[in-house]
Amino acid sequence: MGKILRKEKKTEKEKKIRLIGIINLTDDSFYDGGKYLSVESAIEHAIQLIEDGADILDFGAESSRPGAVSISAEQELERLLPVVKAMKQYIADNHLPVLISVDTYKTVVAEECLKLGANIINDITGLSDSAMTKVIAKYNATVIIMHMQGTSQTMQHEPKYENVIAEIKRFLAERAMFAKKAGIKQQNIILDPGIGFGKTVEHNLEIIRNLDAFISLDYPILLGTSRKSFIGRITGADVQERLPGTIAMNTIALLKGISYLRVHDIKEHKQVVQLLEEYSKSE
């Protein structure tokens, strides 16, 4: 990691690895579904993630696990708006440098959350709705553009690629260019190759082996391996026991130079980041 950072001659600010804490306001997410359905429980968990070291809080109100059922924009907003409003107030009252991300692909949901002060839209469909770009540009917000083959309902039905790295890289490059043409600033674009979204175990490993291909696009790269099924397929661990495997995969990704980790377990990953940043200074 030290060599990578020296080679790229980045500033201290640019080197900073940012941790995104996952907060699912759902009853059917694969790991924490049903835990944070009330506003109070969601806020309590969000505050704990901040104390553990989260730089960004990512709130999602619709599960994207394989086979998940879509919900209406009205349902999504009913879950999201009270939490986003309360967290924005908490962050302001305590003068915290924490950003709010909303995990949605629905333009109407994104706009209502941005009106309340959300900073980032995490779109797992890679801006499939062209109107989304206009809304994000209007509020000068940041977008996370993710690659997914198919939909949540179909993505794990025998996903196939001719060349998984080349195809994902091409998709992300094209969507980033689309976002810029719509008025989203380059510095407000983050790319995510979409671990587990229309990928086999080998596809996921191939992505992690070749993260440099995505980093070469000159946008910050986000990785989301947290407790995902490919870790269980390799280790035999169920979802509650996949933290060590998650840390292993994410450490490899950080050494390769990615900028953002989206995780359920902030406290443990904060230690990893602190050690790697200290290690890179000493080289």
LOVEXNU-543195 format. One line per 2 residues: their letters; for each residue x, y, z of C-alpha. Coordinates in steps of 0.001 Angstrom, whole numbers, padded with zeros to 6 digits. Example, Ala and Ser with C-alpha at 12.3 -4.5 7.8 and 13.67 -1.06 7.14 Angstrom:
// LOVEXNU-543195
as> 012300:-004500:007800  013670:-001060:007140
END
This chain:
// LOVEXNU-543195
mg> 000000:000000:000000  002859:002356:000850
ki> 004375:001887:-002588  001035:002515:-004253
lr> 000511:005727:-002316  004033:007035:-003010
ke> 003816:006163:-006695  000581:008093:-007139
kk> 001906:011074:-005114  -001440:011750:-003555
te> -002039:014369:-000875  -002880:013289:002653
ke> -006511:014248:002058  -006684:012197:-001129
kk> -005099:009200:000564  -007802:008981:003187
ir> -009723:005723:003131  -013384:006288:003875
li> -015627:003837:005668  -019295:003641:004737
gi> -021562:002167:007394  -024525:000118:006164
in> -027920:000752:007767  -030746:-001299:006265
lt> -034232:-000021:007058  -035674:-003267:005727
dd> -037228:-006464:006995  -035576:-008742:004429
sf> -031908:-007767:004031  -029621:-010794:004109
yd> -027694:-009854:007283  -029526:-007281:009387
gg> -033063:-007378:008007  -035630:-006378:010629
ky> -033140:-004895:013108  -033605:-001222:012263
ls> -037207:-000846:011169  -038070:001836:013728
ve> -036666:005347:013443  -035288:005077:016973
sa> -033375:001839:016360  -031990:003138:013059
ie> -030788:006381:014636  -029264:004553:017591
ha> -027352:002260:015244  -026246:005161:013046
iq> -024862:007028:016052  -022981:003900:017109
li> -021464:003588:013624  -020329:007220:013812
ed> -018712:006560:017190  -017037:003485:015704
ga> -015471:005586:012950  -017877:005777:009997
di> -017235:008621:007560  -020473:008026:005658
ld> -023809:006474:006639  -025576:004571:003843
fg> -029308:004183:004453  -031254:001709:002344
ae> -034987:001039:002514  -035270:-001645:-000185
ss> -033355:-004907:000017  -031112:-005702:-002942
rp> -030296:-009271:-001937  -030771:-011885:-004682
ga> -034480:-012486:-005223  -035587:-009493:-003161
vs> -039022:-008068:-003897  -039217:-004428:-004996
is> -041177:-001923:-002939  -042911:001267:-004022
ae> -041323:004699:-003873  -043940:005638:-001268
qe> -042874:002769:000997  -039237:003650:000523
le> -039812:007290:001405  -041895:006360:004439
rl> -038901:004456:005805  -036167:006857:004710
lp> -037356:010408:005259  -037766:010382:009065
vv> -034353:008775:009491  -032536:011042:007043
ka> -034117:014128:008613  -033238:013057:012153
mk> -029670:012095:011252  -029065:015325:009352
qy> -030153:017230:012458  -027960:015105:014735
ia> -024922:015616:012496  -025516:019385:012354
dn> -026121:019726:016092  -022898:017890:016878
hl> -020813:019509:014106  -019796:016139:012691
pv> -017972:015659:009354  -020216:012714:008489
li> -022028:012390:005167  -025395:010778:004472
sv> -025810:008385:001558  -029104:006964:000345
dt> -029157:003590:-001395  -031856:003984:-004046
yk> -032349:003761:-007793  -035651:005656:-007783
tv> -035313:009285:-008860  -038254:010533:-006803
va> -036799:008936:-003666  -033375:010405:-004355
ee> -034741:013920:-004820  -036803:013905:-001624
cl> -033777:012714:000372  -031473:015271:-001262
kl> -033976:017993:-000335  -033502:016964:003298
ga> -029729:017229:002983  -028506:013798:001915
ni> -025085:014079:000276  -024737:010901:-001785
in> -026987:008696:-003908  -025875:005060:-004105
di> -027487:003728:-007298  -027079:-000035:-007670
tg> -028516:000110:-011194  -025773:002388:-012471
ls> -028075:005309:-013329  -030561:003203:-015276
ds> -033059:006071:-014951  -031562:008964:-016915
am> -033597:011436:-014848  -031507:010461:-011815
tk> -028455:012250:-013236  -030324:015546:-013529
vi> -031466:015366:-009912  -028001:014531:-008605
ak> -026462:017350:-010656  -029155:019789:-009470
yn> -028209:019236:-005826  -024459:019001:-006551
at> -024527:015611:-004851  -022174:012657:-005177
vi> -023211:009477:-006976  -022034:005914:-006490
im> -022392:004114:-009817  -022524:000341:-009412
hm> -022402:-002469:-011945  -025084:-005142:-011762
qg> -025897:-007804:-014325  -029676:-008179:-014501
ts> -031921:-007161:-011599  -032121:-008159:-007939
qt> -034630:-010801:-008984  -032491:-012292:-011794
mq> -028864:-011350:-011146  -027747:-014653:-009623
he> -029373:-016876:-012267  -026152:-018246:-013770
pk> -024408:-014928:-014534  -022079:-015122:-017538
ye> -019449:-012834:-019061  -017096:-013106:-022014
nv> -014553:-011074:-020023  -015809:-010010:-016613
ia> -013179:-007315:-015983  -013368:-005742:-019435
ei> -017172:-005717:-019444  -017522:-004165:-015993
kr> -014777:-001623:-016691  -016439:-000596:-019952
fl> -019833:-000255:-018245  -018454:001894:-015418
ae> -016489:004110:-017806  -019546:004647:-019998
ra> -021848:005420:-017070  -019326:007834:-015558
mf> -019117:009677:-018881  -022928:009718:-019053
ak> -023054:011224:-015554  -020532:013926:-016433
ka> -022400:014878:-019602  -025537:015290:-017473
gi> -023742:017789:-015246  -022379:015675:-012392
kq> -018868:016815:-011528  -016047:014312:-011937
qn> -015071:014705:-008275  -018639:013694:-007355
ii> -018462:010275:-009035  -017544:007029:-007241
ld> -017471:003675:-009042  -018394:000269:-007618
pg> -017787:-002979:-009580  -020698:-004576:-007713
ig> -019392:-007593:-005812  -022171:-010197:-005605
fg> -024493:-008453:-008044  -024729:-010814:-010985
kt> -021403:-012518:-010292  -020238:-016015:-009399
ve> -017664:-016695:-006690  -014924:-016732:-009329
hn> -016193:-013485:-010871  -015983:-011810:-007455
le> -012444:-013055:-006877  -011425:-011970:-010366
ii> -012714:-008463:-009652  -010678:-008243:-006450
rn> -007571:-009600:-008199  -007930:-006931:-010884
ld> -009007:-003856:-008946  -006184:-001924:-010590
af> -008148:-002116:-013858  -010959:-000099:-012275
is> -008632:002231:-010371  -007049:003120:-013731
ld> -010326:004834:-014705  -009256:007693:-012376
yp> -012343:007680:-010196  -012466:006589:-006544
il> -013394:002920:-006273  -015788:001517:-003672
lg> -015923:-002148:-002724  -018772:-003890:-000929
ts> -017859:-007427:000146  -019382:-007212:003617
rk> -020546:-010654:004797  -021609:-011613:001261
sf> -022426:-015132:000161  -019246:-015704:-001855
ig> -017304:-015564:001418  -019601:-018243:002807
ri> -019229:-020353:-000326  -015447:-020349:000074
tg> -015224:-020736:003864  -018456:-022518:004760
ad> -019266:-019744:007249  -022838:-018528:007637
vq> -023608:-014820:007448  -023084:-014227:011177
er> -019565:-015690:010982  -018232:-013937:007874
lp> -016515:-010950:009475  -012986:-012474:009299
gt> -013471:-013314:005623  -014815:-009827:004968
ia> -011787:-008247:006622  -009447:-010458:004584
mn> -011045:-009454:001277  -011218:-005785:002225
ti> -007599:-005685:003379  -006517:-007016:-000014
al> -008660:-004352:-001683  -007170:-001570:000432
lk> -003639:-002712:-000347  -004540:-002471:-004016
gi> -005549:001155:-003569  -009343:001456:-003352
sy> -010831:004484:-001605  -014128:003376:-000032
lr> -015287:000325:001898  -019002:-000245:002442
vh> -019348:-002457:005527  -021647:-003529:008330
di> -018816:-003669:010890  -017201:-000244:011157
ke> -015276:-000648:014411  -013278:-003639:013190
hk> -012550:-002070:009805  -011456:001187:011457
qv> -008618:-000741:013080  -007638:-002210:009712
vq> -007577:001243:008118  -005574:002769:010977
ll> -002944:000049:010752  -002650:000201:006967
ee> -002385:003986:006964  000323:003850:009622
ys> 002100:001100:007705  002090:003189:004526
ks> 003641:006159:006355  006555:004085:007614
e> 007657:002808:004202
END
